[in-house]
Amino acid sequence: MKQATKLFLFIFLFTAFVSSTFAGDKEDIRALSAKSAEAFNKQDYKTYWSLFTEDNTAFPYVGSTLLHDAAAWKGFIEGTAELAYVNYHGQDFQTQIYNGNSAVVTSYYTFTWMEKGGTMNYQSGRATMVTVKQNGKWLIAHMHFSKMF
């Protein structure tokens, strides 16, 4: 009976420890996502790029060609500075953490922008973000956007 109680207590404490460890990571990743959207919406590219790995890649919504290097994604994102208004909003985030150092985040998004001439545009879709933990900090390694059917 004592063995069973000890085993139960060990399993309970281990499960509580593991779940609280990953709960912190999930919160950190969610904060990373929120901070990247906020920086993008403010066109604060210095902050935005500080949230990415140096070798990040992306499948943007427009064109759907894989941008193999950070410079290509950077050119695409910073091109939005030519717009009069941009707003990216994500929702319904689901985070899966693997081995404590990588994660996949899926969500839905809406993106609204206004051209300099005043034309408003809107798109919605699905987003996938791959994050990695480097030197104790979660960073975005890959973004993938696709339109809704």
ZIVEN-V141768 format. One record per backbone hydrogen bond with DSSP energy under -1.0 kcal/mol. NH is the residue of the N-H (numbers start at 0). CO is the residue of the C=O. Records with the same first field share a line. If there is no record, write none. Layout:
NH = CO ; CO
//
This chain:
4 = 0
5 = 1
6 = 2
7 = 3
8 = 4
9 = 5
10 = 6
11 = 7
12 = 8
13 = 9
14 = 10
15 = 11
16 = 12
17 = 13
18 = 14
19 = 15
20 = 16
21 = 17
22 = 18
23 = 19
24 = 20
25 = 21
26 = 22
27 = 23
28 = 24
29 = 25
30 = 26
31 = 27
32 = 28
33 = 29
34 = 30
35 = 31
36 = 32
37 = 33
38 = 34
39 = 35
40 = 36
41 = 37
42 = 39
43 = 38
44 = 42
47 = 43
48 = 44
49 = 45
50 = 47
51 = 48
52 = 139
55 = 52
56 = 140
57 = 66
58 = 142
66 = 57
72 = 68
73 = 69
74 = 70
75 = 71
76 = 72
77 = 73
78 = 74
79 = 76
80 = 77
81 = 78
82 = 79
83 = 113
84 = 113
86 = 111
88 = 109
90 = 107
93 = 105
95 = 103
97 = 101
100 = 97
101 = 97
102 = 130
103 = 95
104 = 128
105 = 93
106 = 126
107 = 90
108 = 124
109 = 88
110 = 122
111 = 86
112 = 120
113 = 84
114 = 118
117 = 114
120 = 112
122 = 110
124 = 108
125 = 145
126 = 106
127 = 143
128 = 104
129 = 141
130 = 102
131 = 138
132 = 100
133 = 136
136 = 133
138 = 131
139 = 50
140 = 129
141 = 129
142 = 56
143 = 127
144 = 58
145 = 125
147 = 123
//
